[in-house]
Amino acid sequence: MTALTQLLLQAFPAAYQAEAGQLLAYMRHSRSPSPTLEPDKLLLDGQTIRLIRRQYGLAIARRPESLNPIQRAMFHCLHTRHHDGHVREQHFASLLAPDQPAFVAPFAAQLLGEYVLPIQEQVRTFFRHNRAILAAFLAENPAYWRKQQNRIRSYWHCYHRHQYPDWPSYPINRLAQEIDAEVKRHHRSFSGSLS
């Protein structure tokens, strides 16, 4: 197993390691620099995962259409970490349908904390269709969710404040508040089920 494969496998929970391994056997990274991991160790259904920061040229030796649905979702997830925002947006668009696997939620949450407004708007669509998995993931990672909320505000201040001078009416702030309400509902219902 290559070092790149070992690195990328960390993005997916144990139940999907075989599928991820099969997908990654077809993938190559042809450009420098090699992907690096995000510093955050995240939980997904109690298992530690790590996302990559950016990737600069993952290529696949076969057509994505020939992959099974889980591998195709993984393929698109990995490309949401691409250095080119247009590539991130294109691949995330393939993950907006309802009933996505839970492993997609961390990739959606990561995109929400970035500065590309059209991609953040796509997260709104993802959330509308997959609110339970996104809320569950963020409830399981409260420090990460606070970090993403801080990033949203910071990127608004740097890039979007001129277009949206009023923070409370900034559409991604409103989306974050809606997600936060769902995270709190999820946390309350989960805590209630334990008692």
Backbone as numpy.savetxt, mean C-alpha at the origin, in Angstrom:
# Nx Ny Nz CAx CAy CAz Cx Cy Cz
17.80 -18.81 -3.56 16.95 -17.64 -3.56 17.85 -16.40 -3.56
17.55 -15.46 -4.43 18.38 -14.26 -4.53 18.08 -13.31 -3.37
19.00 -12.38 -3.16 18.81 -11.37 -2.12 17.59 -10.50 -2.44
17.38 -10.21 -3.73 16.22 -9.41 -4.14 14.93 -10.14 -3.80
14.87 -11.43 -4.09 13.67 -12.22 -3.78 13.41 -12.22 -2.28
14.45 -12.42 -1.49 14.29 -12.41 -0.03 13.75 -11.06 0.45
14.24 -9.99 -0.14 13.80 -8.65 0.23 12.32 -8.46 -0.12
11.94 -8.81 -1.33 10.57 -8.59 -1.79 9.56 -9.50 -1.10
9.98 -10.69 -0.72 9.07 -11.61 -0.01 8.58 -11.02 1.30
9.35 -10.12 1.89 8.97 -9.53 3.18 7.71 -8.68 3.09
7.29 -8.34 1.88 6.09 -7.51 1.71 4.80 -8.30 1.84
4.89 -9.61 1.89 3.69 -10.44 1.87 3.66 -11.39 3.07
2.47 -11.64 3.63 2.37 -12.53 4.79 2.66 -13.98 4.43
2.89 -14.78 5.45 3.31 -16.18 5.28 2.35 -16.98 4.42
1.07 -16.74 4.55 0.08 -17.51 3.79 0.25 -17.34 2.28
0.94 -16.29 1.87 1.11 -16.00 0.44 2.54 -16.16 -0.04
3.42 -16.69 0.79 4.82 -16.81 0.42 5.04 -17.69 -0.80
4.30 -18.78 -0.92 4.48 -19.67 -2.08 4.09 -18.94 -3.36
2.95 -18.25 -3.33 2.51 -17.48 -4.51 3.53 -16.39 -4.84
3.98 -15.69 -3.81 4.96 -14.61 -4.03 6.26 -15.18 -4.59
6.71 -16.30 -4.07 7.93 -16.93 -4.56 7.83 -17.32 -6.02
6.67 -17.85 -6.42 6.46 -18.20 -7.83 6.49 -16.96 -8.71
5.83 -15.89 -8.27 5.85 -14.64 -9.02 7.27 -14.11 -9.13
7.97 -14.05 -8.02 9.30 -13.45 -8.00 10.31 -14.26 -8.80
10.05 -15.54 -9.00 10.93 -16.36 -9.84 10.94 -15.85 -11.28
9.87 -15.16 -11.68 9.78 -14.62 -13.04 10.25 -13.17 -13.14
10.59 -12.57 -12.01 10.91 -11.14 -12.02 12.40 -10.91 -11.89
12.85 -9.84 -12.53 14.24 -9.42 -12.47 14.28 -7.92 -12.19
15.36 -7.50 -11.58 15.57 -6.07 -11.33 16.77 -5.67 -12.17
16.49 -4.94 -13.24 17.54 -4.70 -14.23 18.30 -3.39 -14.02
17.84 -2.55 -13.11 18.48 -1.24 -12.95 18.96 -1.02 -11.53
19.91 -0.12 -11.40 20.35 0.33 -10.08 19.56 1.56 -9.72
19.40 1.88 -8.51 19.80 1.12 -7.34 18.79 0.02 -7.03
19.24 -0.94 -6.27 18.35 -2.02 -5.85 17.35 -1.47 -4.85
16.17 -2.08 -4.78 15.19 -1.63 -3.79 15.72 -1.78 -2.37
15.26 -0.90 -1.50 15.56 -1.00 -0.08 14.24 -1.06 0.68
14.30 -1.50 1.91 13.09 -1.64 2.72 12.73 -0.33 3.41
11.44 -0.11 3.58 10.95 0.97 4.43 11.41 0.67 5.85
11.63 1.68 6.67 12.07 1.40 8.04 10.99 0.77 8.92
9.72 0.99 8.57 8.64 0.50 9.41 8.46 -1.01 9.28
8.41 -1.67 10.43 7.98 -3.07 10.47 6.49 -3.03 10.76
5.70 -3.53 9.85 4.25 -3.45 9.95 3.66 -4.81 10.28
2.46 -4.79 10.81 1.73 -6.02 11.08 0.58 -6.16 10.11
0.38 -7.36 9.64 -0.77 -7.70 8.81 -1.31 -9.01 9.34
-2.46 -8.94 9.98 -3.04 -10.12 10.63 -2.04 -10.77 11.60
-1.32 -9.93 12.34 -0.40 -10.42 13.36 0.97 -10.82 12.85
1.19 -10.75 11.55 2.49 -11.13 10.97 3.26 -9.88 10.55
4.56 -9.90 10.76 5.40 -8.77 10.38 5.65 -8.79 8.88
5.46 -7.63 8.26 5.79 -7.43 6.85 6.63 -6.17 6.74
7.32 -6.01 5.61 8.11 -4.81 5.32 7.89 -4.45 3.86
7.56 -3.21 3.61 7.41 -2.74 2.23 8.75 -2.21 1.73
8.89 -2.19 0.41 10.08 -1.57 -0.17 9.81 -0.08 -0.36
10.89 0.70 -0.33 10.75 2.15 -0.53 10.38 2.43 -1.98
11.30 2.21 -2.85 11.10 2.43 -4.28 11.82 1.32 -5.02
11.29 1.01 -6.18 11.98 0.08 -7.07 12.13 0.78 -8.41
13.20 0.46 -9.09 13.59 1.20 -10.29 13.67 0.33 -11.53
12.92 -0.70 -11.61 12.99 -1.47 -12.84 12.71 -2.94 -12.68
11.77 -3.31 -11.85 11.39 -4.71 -11.80 10.76 -5.08 -13.13
11.20 -6.14 -13.71 10.65 -6.61 -14.98 10.20 -8.05 -14.79
9.22 -8.43 -15.58 8.70 -9.79 -15.48 8.95 -10.50 -16.80
9.31 -11.77 -16.72 9.66 -12.55 -17.91 8.42 -13.11 -18.61
7.24 -12.92 -18.05 6.02 -13.38 -18.71 4.96 -12.30 -18.60
3.91 -12.44 -19.36 2.86 -11.42 -19.37 2.05 -11.47 -18.07
1.76 -10.31 -17.49 0.99 -10.30 -16.25 -0.36 -11.02 -16.37
-0.95 -11.01 -17.56 -2.24 -11.67 -17.76 -2.14 -13.18 -17.54
-0.94 -13.73 -17.67 -0.76 -15.17 -17.50 -0.63 -15.57 -16.02
-0.55 -14.59 -15.14 -0.44 -14.88 -13.71 -1.82 -15.20 -13.14
-1.86 -15.94 -12.04 -3.15 -16.17 -11.38 -3.56 -14.87 -10.66
-4.81 -14.74 -10.22 -5.27 -13.48 -9.63 -4.45 -13.00 -8.43
-4.02 -13.90 -7.58 -3.21 -13.50 -6.41 -1.86 -12.97 -6.87
-1.20 -13.68 -7.79 0.10 -13.23 -8.29 -0.04 -11.91 -9.04
-1.12 -11.74 -9.77 -1.34 -10.49 -10.50 -1.49 -9.33 -9.50
-2.24 -9.56 -8.41 -2.37 -8.51 -7.39 -1.01 -8.19 -6.77
-0.20 -9.21 -6.51 1.14 -8.99 -5.96 2.01 -8.20 -6.93
1.93 -8.56 -8.21 2.68 -7.87 -9.26 2.33 -6.38 -9.24
1.03 -6.08 -9.20 0.60 -4.67 -9.18 1.03 -3.99 -7.88
0.93 -4.70 -6.75 1.38 -4.13 -5.47 2.85 -3.71 -5.55
3.70 -4.59 -6.02 5.13 -4.27 -6.10 5.38 -3.07 -7.00
4.55 -2.90 -8.03 4.72 -1.76 -8.93 4.13 -0.47 -8.38
3.36 -0.55 -7.27 2.95 0.68 -6.61 4.12 1.31 -5.87
5.24 0.62 -5.81 6.45 1.15 -5.18 7.45 1.63 -6.23
7.04 1.70 -7.49 7.91 2.15 -8.58 8.27 3.62 -8.39
9.43 4.01 -8.88 9.89 5.39 -8.73 9.08 6.37 -9.57
8.45 5.92 -10.63 7.68 6.78 -11.53 6.22 6.81 -11.07
5.73 7.99 -10.72 4.37 8.13 -10.24 3.32 7.65 -11.22
3.57 7.81 -12.52 2.61 7.32 -13.53 2.51 5.80 -13.49
3.63 5.14 -13.28 3.63 3.68 -13.17 2.90 3.26 -11.90
3.16 3.96 -10.79 2.45 3.66 -9.54 0.94 3.79 -9.74
0.55 4.89 -10.36 -0.88 5.15 -10.58 -1.52 4.08 -11.47
-0.85 3.73 -12.54 -1.37 2.72 -13.48 -1.55 1.37 -12.78
-0.57 0.96 -12.01 -0.67 -0.35 -11.35 -1.67 -0.33 -10.20
-1.73 0.77 -9.47 -2.70 0.83 -8.38 -4.13 0.81 -8.92
-4.34 1.38 -10.11 -5.67 1.35 -10.72 -6.17 -0.08 -10.90
-5.26 -1.02 -11.04 -5.64 -2.43 -11.19 -6.04 -3.07 -9.86
-5.91 -2.33 -8.77 -6.19 -2.88 -7.44 -7.38 -2.20 -6.75
-8.18 -1.48 -7.50 -9.25 -0.69 -6.90 -10.57 -1.43 -6.76
-10.70 -2.57 -7.37 -11.97 -3.31 -7.33 -12.25 -3.83 -5.92
-13.51 -4.13 -5.62 -13.85 -4.70 -4.31 -13.19 -6.06 -4.09
-13.14 -6.45 -2.83 -12.70 -7.79 -2.41 -11.23 -8.08 -2.73
-10.38 -7.08 -2.54 -8.95 -7.30 -2.72 -8.42 -8.13 -1.55
-7.35 -8.90 -1.78 -6.72 -9.62 -0.66 -6.19 -8.62 0.37
-6.16 -9.01 1.63 -5.72 -8.11 2.70 -4.30 -7.59 2.47
-3.45 -8.34 1.77 -2.07 -7.88 1.58 -1.97 -6.63 0.71
-3.06 -6.24 0.05 -3.05 -5.01 -0.76 -3.13 -3.77 0.13
-3.77 -3.88 1.29 -4.00 -2.73 2.17 -2.72 -1.97 2.53
-1.61 -2.62 2.90 -0.41 -1.85 3.24 0.11 -1.00 2.06
-0.03 -1.52 0.86 0.42 -0.76 -0.32 -0.47 0.46 -0.54
-1.78 0.30 -0.33 -2.72 1.42 -0.44 -2.42 2.47 0.63
-2.19 2.02 1.85 -1.88 2.94 2.94 -0.60 3.71 2.67
0.38 3.05 2.09 1.65 3.71 1.78 1.42 4.81 0.74
0.59 4.53 -0.25 0.31 5.53 -1.29 -0.44 6.73 -0.73
-1.28 6.51 0.25 -2.03 7.61 0.86 -1.09 8.63 1.48
0.04 8.18 2.00 0.99 9.08 2.64 2.01 9.67 1.70
1.77 9.59 0.39 2.68 10.19 -0.58 2.08 11.49 -1.10
2.78 12.16 -1.99 2.40 13.51 -2.39 1.64 13.59 -3.71
1.45 12.48 -4.42 0.82 12.52 -5.74 -0.69 12.47 -5.55
-1.33 13.62 -5.73 -2.76 13.76 -5.45 -3.64 12.78 -6.24
-3.42 12.57 -7.54 -4.27 11.60 -8.25 -4.19 10.19 -7.66
-3.02 9.80 -7.17 -2.90 8.47 -6.56 -3.61 8.46 -5.21
-3.48 9.54 -4.45 -4.20 9.63 -3.18 -5.71 9.54 -3.43
-6.18 10.15 -4.51 -7.61 10.07 -4.85 -7.99 8.63 -5.19
-7.08 7.89 -5.80 -7.35 6.47 -6.06 -7.53 5.70 -4.76
-6.81 6.11 -3.72 -6.96 5.44 -2.43 -8.39 5.62 -1.92
-9.01 6.75 -2.24 -10.41 6.96 -1.87 -11.28 5.85 -2.48
-11.07 5.57 -3.76 -11.83 4.50 -4.43 -11.53 3.15 -3.78
-10.26 2.90 -3.53 -9.88 1.65 -2.88 -10.59 1.52 -1.53
-10.59 2.59 -0.75 -11.22 2.58 0.56 -12.72 2.33 0.45
-13.37 2.94 -0.51 -14.82 2.74 -0.69 -15.13 1.26 -0.93
-14.25 0.58 -1.65 -14.50 -0.82 -2.01 -13.90 -1.82 -1.03
-12.93 -1.39 -0.23 -12.18 -2.32 0.63 -11.96 -1.73 2.02
-12.97 -1.07 2.56 -12.80 -0.36 3.82 -12.39 -1.28 4.97
-12.91 -2.48 5.02 -12.62 -3.37 6.15 -11.14 -3.74 6.20
-10.54 -4.08 5.05 -9.13 -4.51 5.10 -8.20 -3.33 5.38
-8.54 -2.14 4.85 -7.69 -0.98 5.11 -7.81 -0.56 6.58
-9.03 -0.54 7.10 -9.23 -0.17 8.51 -8.55 -1.18 9.44
-8.67 -2.46 9.13 -8.04 -3.49 9.97 -6.53 -3.32 9.98
-5.94 -3.08 8.81 -4.50 -2.90 8.73 -4.05 -1.68 9.54
-4.73 -0.55 9.36 -4.33 0.67 10.06 -4.59 0.57 11.56
-5.65 -0.12 11.96 -5.92 -0.33 13.39 -4.82 -1.17 14.03
-4.26 -2.07 13.26 -3.19 -2.94 13.76 -1.84 -2.22 13.82
-1.75 -1.07 13.15 -0.50 -0.31 13.05 -0.74 1.16 13.39
-1.14 1.49 14.63 -1.52 2.86 14.95 -0.38 3.88 14.79
0.84 3.53 15.12 1.95 4.48 14.96 2.19 4.76 13.48
2.10 3.74 12.66 2.25 3.91 11.21 1.12 4.79 10.67
-0.11 4.60 11.13 -1.24 5.40 10.67 -1.03 6.86 11.07
-0.55 7.13 12.28 -0.26 8.52 12.67 0.83 9.11 11.76
1.83 8.30 11.45 2.90 8.77 10.55 2.33 9.12 9.18
1.43 8.29 8.66 0.83 8.58 7.36 -0.02 9.85 7.43
-0.76 10.04 8.51 -1.56 11.25 8.68 -0.65 12.48 8.71
0.48 12.38 9.39 1.43 13.49 9.43 2.01 13.76 8.05
2.27 12.71 7.29 2.77 12.89 5.92 1.74 13.60 5.05
0.48 13.21 5.20 -0.58 13.85 4.41 -0.56 15.35 4.65
-0.49 15.75 5.91 -0.49 17.18 6.23 0.79 17.85 5.72
1.91 17.20 5.90 3.19 17.77 5.46 3.21 17.96 3.95
2.76 16.95 3.20 2.75 17.07 1.74 1.71 18.09 1.27
0.61 18.21 1.99 -0.36 19.28 1.67 0.34 20.63 1.81
1.06 20.80 2.91 1.73 22.07 3.17 2.76 22.38 2.09
3.50 21.38 1.65 4.56 21.58 0.65 4.03 21.73 -0.78
3.04 20.90 -1.15 2.67 20.78 -2.56 1.25 21.22 -2.92
0.32 21.16 -1.99 -1.09 21.35 -2.37 -1.77 22.52 -1.68
-1.07 23.22 -0.83 -1.65 24.31 -0.05 -2.12 25.46 -0.93
-1.46 25.67 -2.06 -1.85 26.78 -2.93 -3.16 26.47 -3.65
-3.34 25.21 -4.02 -4.58 24.79 -4.67 -5.71 24.63 -3.65
-5.36 24.18 -2.45 -6.33 23.95 -1.36 -5.84 24.70 -0.12
-6.06 26.02 -0.05 -5.49 26.79 1.06 -6.08 26.46 2.43
-7.25 25.86 2.45 -7.92 25.55 3.70 -7.73 24.07 4.05
-6.88 23.78 5.06 -6.59 22.39 5.44 -7.85 21.57 5.71
-8.82 22.06 6.47 -10.00 21.23 6.74 -10.76 20.80 5.48
-10.69 21.59 4.42 -11.43 21.22 3.20 -10.56 20.47 2.18
-9.29 20.28 2.50 -8.40 19.53 1.60 -8.96 18.11 1.45
-9.22 17.65 0.22 -9.92 16.37 0.06 -9.21 15.17 0.67
-7.90 15.18 0.72 -7.19 14.02 1.29 -7.25 14.08 2.81
-7.31 15.27 3.38 -7.54 15.39 4.82 -8.91 14.82 5.17
-9.92 15.17 4.38 -11.27 14.64 4.63 -11.28 13.12 4.48
-10.56 12.60 3.47 -10.46 11.15 3.30 -9.79 10.52 4.53
-8.70 11.13 4.99 -8.00 10.59 6.17 -8.91 10.59 7.39
-9.75 11.61 7.54 -10.69 11.64 8.66 -11.72 10.53 8.53
-12.19 10.30 7.32 -13.15 9.22 7.08 -12.52 7.86 7.38
-11.29 7.68 6.92 -10.57 6.43 7.19 -10.35 6.28 8.69
-9.96 7.38 9.35 -9.71 7.33 10.79 -10.97 6.92 11.56
-12.11 7.43 11.16 -13.37 7.04 11.81 -13.61 5.54 11.64
-13.31 5.02 10.46 -13.49 3.58 10.21 -12.48 2.76 11.02
-11.26 3.27 11.14 -10.24 2.59 11.95 -10.71 2.51 13.40
-11.24 3.61 13.91 -11.73 3.63 15.30 -12.91 2.68 15.48
-13.83 2.64 14.51 -14.95 1.68 14.58 -14.43 0.25 14.58
-13.46 0.00 13.71 -12.88 -1.35 13.64 -12.23 -1.72 14.97
-11.48 -0.78 15.52 -10.79 -1.04 16.79 -11.80 -1.32 17.90
-12.88 -0.53 17.96 -13.91 -0.75 18.98 -14.59 -2.09 18.80
-14.92 -2.44 17.55 -15.61 -3.71 17.34 -14.68 -4.89 17.61
-13.39 -4.74 17.28 -12.43 -5.80 17.55 -12.23 -5.95 19.06
-12.09 -4.82 19.76 -11.92 -4.85 21.22 -13.15 -5.45 21.89
-14.33 -5.12 21.38 -15.57 -5.65 21.94 -15.70 -7.14 21.74
-15.17 -7.66 20.63 -15.27 -9.10 20.37 -14.33 -9.91 21.25
-13.33 -9.24 21.85 -12.39 -9.94 22.73 -12.93 -10.08 24.15
-13.93 -9.25 24.50 -14.43 -9.30 25.88 -15.53 -10.31 26.07
